[in-house]
Amino acid sequence: MMAKLENEIIRWGKLLFDRRLISGWGGNLSCRAGKNNYLITGQHAPLGFLTTKDLVKIDANGKPLKPNQKASSETPMHMAVYGATDAQAIVHVHPPMVLAFSLTHESFVPVSFEEKYTIGEVPIIPQDTPTVTKPEKVVEALKYNPVVIVKGHGTVAIGKTFQEAFLLTDLLEEAVHCQCFNVGVSTSRDLSNQPTKKQPNATDGTRYPLFSQEHMNALVECANGDPDFRKFGGDTGLTLSLTLHMEEGNSAWTVKFLSGEITELSQQSDGDFLISGKAEWWTAVFSNKIDAFLATQQGKLKLKRGELAQLSRWYKPFQRAFALWQTIPIQ
């Protein structure tokens, strides 16, 4: 098993170098290697030219199992990520376009639908030291995003495999590259790349219990009162029933849409489409910590009835609805 993992790290390190997602001696890779052990690149290890001597097996505390070996200086960050997520592999590199972009922006907002589905809005974490000495913000962001940007430093991507983390990193670099071709890397904050969620239905500050009758009523009133949602829904012929299900307490609500308007709300679970998840992830969605489509794509929310490709037909009105619903405070 260990030989296979070593070969994997060597292979992906070379691919990252060949794709120019890293240069010189920068970046580091790691993966789980059993129940309480991990494999990570060593200090000053060149990812494009790794050998088994550059790889260090560490314990759950980040300590090398063999004397005289030195793990990457970013080991504390890797261990913090493993402790807070179910990541199996971590890729931390310095993609040049992403790095330059991060210096003048606060987040990266995808343009293409593939990027929105796969990486969502990518946060840029402030950083003012050569290594990530305070990984808490990186760890918190990775709970909701599969890849994050560290300002002036690089990216951190997690996945079930190195391939997944690699593809997320590669997709982000390509997305930033394309956007910079389109608008250029601005020397000041580019507001066109920032979220533009209008909040026309400001509440009086009341916080609603998640999935309560009051919460659901507020969602319906907010959507039906928004002209953009009504227009987007009408233009796309939004006519279906959608069940939102929270695992805790087996709580379910079905919302019926007719030509872009919500016409019925019932405490049933018989919708054409059914999206289910734990309270943790519904709270994250309604608190604007993660996009609902991205959460479903990642499996944090599960589409248990219907097909995501079918829902994509109504992406625009649903995106607007969830943007509005995220303005309604929850407890």
HUCORSUL-V383706 format. One record per residue. N is the residue number from 1. RES is the residue in three letters. PHI is phi in whole degrees, -180 to 180 (999 if undefined). Layout:
BEGIN
n->[N:N]
res->[RES:RES]
phi->[PHI:PHI]
END
This chain:
BEGIN
n->[1:2:3:4:5:6:7:8:9:10:11:12:13:14:15:16:17:18:19:20:21:22:23:24:25:26:27:28:29:30:31:32:33:34:35:36:37:38:39:40:41:42:43:44:45:46:47:48:49:50:51:52:53:54:55:56:57:58:59:60:61:62:63:64:65:66:67:68:69:70:71:72:73:74:75:76:77:78:79:80:81:82:83:84:85:86:87:88:89:90:91:92:93:94:95:96:97:98:99:100:101:102:103:104:105:106:107:108:109:110:111:112:113:114:115:116:117:118:119:120:121:122:123:124:125:126:127:128:129:130:131:132:133:134:135:136:137:138:139:140:141:142:143:144:145:146:147:148:149:150:151:152:153:154:155:156:157:158:159:160:161:162:163:164:165:166:167:168:169:170:171:172:173:174:175:176:177:178:179:180:181:182:183:184:185:186:187:188:189:190:191:192:193:194:195:196:197:198:199:200:201:202:203:204:205:206:207:208:209:210:211:212:213:214:215:216:217:218:219:220:221:222:223:224:225:226:227:228:229:230:231:232:233:234:235:236:237:238:239:240:241:242:243:244:245:246:247:248:249:250:251:252:253:254:255:256:257:258:259:260:261:262:263:264:265:266:267:268:269:270:271:272:273:274:275:276:277:278:279:280:281:282:283:284:285:286:287:288:289:290:291:292:293:294:295:296:297:298:299:300:301:302:303:304:305:306:307:308:309:310:311:312:313:314:315:316:317:318:319:320:321:322:323:324:325:326:327:328:329:330:331]
res->[MET:MET:ALA:LYS:LEU:GLU:ASN:GLU:ILE:ILE:ARG:TRP:GLY:LYS:LEU:LEU:PHE:ASP:ARG:ARG:LEU:ILE:SER:GLY:TRP:GLY:GLY:ASN:LEU:SER:CYS:ARG:ALA:GLY:LYS:ASN:ASN:TYR:LEU:ILE:THR:GLY:GLN:HIS:ALA:PRO:LEU:GLY:PHE:LEU:THR:THR:LYS:ASP:LEU:VAL:LYS:ILE:ASP:ALA:ASN:GLY:LYS:PRO:LEU:LYS:PRO:ASN:GLN:LYS:ALA:SER:SER:GLU:THR:PRO:MET:HIS:MET:ALA:VAL:TYR:GLY:ALA:THR:ASP:ALA:GLN:ALA:ILE:VAL:HIS:VAL:HIS:PRO:PRO:MET:VAL:LEU:ALA:PHE:SER:LEU:THR:HIS:GLU:SER:PHE:VAL:PRO:VAL:SER:PHE:GLU:GLU:LYS:TYR:THR:ILE:GLY:GLU:VAL:PRO:ILE:ILE:PRO:GLN:ASP:THR:PRO:THR:VAL:THR:LYS:PRO:GLU:LYS:VAL:VAL:GLU:ALA:LEU:LYS:TYR:ASN:PRO:VAL:VAL:ILE:VAL:LYS:GLY:HIS:GLY:THR:VAL:ALA:ILE:GLY:LYS:THR:PHE:GLN:GLU:ALA:PHE:LEU:LEU:THR:ASP:LEU:LEU:GLU:GLU:ALA:VAL:HIS:CYS:GLN:CYS:PHE:ASN:VAL:GLY:VAL:SER:THR:SER:ARG:ASP:LEU:SER:ASN:GLN:PRO:THR:LYS:LYS:GLN:PRO:ASN:ALA:THR:ASP:GLY:THR:ARG:TYR:PRO:LEU:PHE:SER:GLN:GLU:HIS:MET:ASN:ALA:LEU:VAL:GLU:CYS:ALA:ASN:GLY:ASP:PRO:ASP:PHE:ARG:LYS:PHE:GLY:GLY:ASP:THR:GLY:LEU:THR:LEU:SER:LEU:THR:LEU:HIS:MET:GLU:GLU:GLY:ASN:SER:ALA:TRP:THR:VAL:LYS:PHE:LEU:SER:GLY:GLU:ILE:THR:GLU:LEU:SER:GLN:GLN:SER:ASP:GLY:ASP:PHE:LEU:ILE:SER:GLY:LYS:ALA:GLU:TRP:TRP:THR:ALA:VAL:PHE:SER:ASN:LYS:ILE:ASP:ALA:PHE:LEU:ALA:THR:GLN:GLN:GLY:LYS:LEU:LYS:LEU:LYS:ARG:GLY:GLU:LEU:ALA:GLN:LEU:SER:ARG:TRP:TYR:LYS:PRO:PHE:GLN:ARG:ALA:PHE:ALA:LEU:TRP:GLN:THR:ILE:PRO:ILE:GLN]
phi->[999:-65:-62:-65:-65:-62:-64:-63:-62:-62:-63:-73:-61:-67:-64:-62:-68:-64:-83:59:-89:-155:-144:57:-107:-79:81:-159:-127:-154:-156:-72:-137:107:-67:-127:-122:-142:-119:-141:-70:-85:-61:60:-89:-79:-60:-76:-138:-70:-127:-61:-69:-88:-108:-124:-87:-125:-93:-66:-97:82:-94:-59:-80:-109:-66:72:-100:-124:-77:-51:-66:-91:-54:-57:-65:-58:-66:-65:-66:-62:-70:-114:-134:-99:-55:-103:-146:-130:-119:-121:-136:-124:-61:-63:-68:-63:-60:-64:-61:-64:-69:-124:-136:-107:-165:-113:-103:-62:-106:-78:-68:-60:-66:-63:-69:-96:-116:64:-73:-99:-73:-111:-90:-58:-153:-137:-132:-61:-120:-80:-84:-126:-79:-57:-70:-64:-62:-62:-65:-72:-68:-117:-126:-76:-146:-132:-111:-103:-54:64:-130:154:-124:-130:-123:-122:-167:-73:-142:-64:-61:-62:-65:-63:-65:-63:-64:-65:-63:-64:-62:-66:-65:-65:-57:-64:-66:-70:-63:-77:-118:82:-86:-73:-88:-132:-61:-91:-68:-67:-99:-96:-58:-126:-79:-75:-127:-74:-111:-58:-91:-87:97:-64:-106:-102:-62:-57:67:-79:-58:-65:-63:-66:-61:-65:-63:-64:-62:-64:-69:-66:-88:-103:-64:-66:-61:-63:-67:-60:-67:-67:-63:-100:65:-67:-138:-172:-123:-126:-100:-103:-124:-109:-61:-64:79:51:-85:-139:-132:-112:-110:-105:-111:-137:52:88:-128:-80:-107:-157:-130:-140:-88:-127:-130:-109:-68:-59:-122:-132:-111:-125:-174:-76:-57:-56:-83:-66:-62:-63:-65:-74:-97:65:-92:-153:-71:-63:-66:-66:-61:-72:-61:-82:87:-70:-105:-119:-84:-92:-144:92:-118:-61:-61:-70:-62:-61:-58:-109:-56:-64:-66:-68:-61:-67:-60:-68:-63:-70:-64:-73:-88:-93:-65:-120:-80]
END
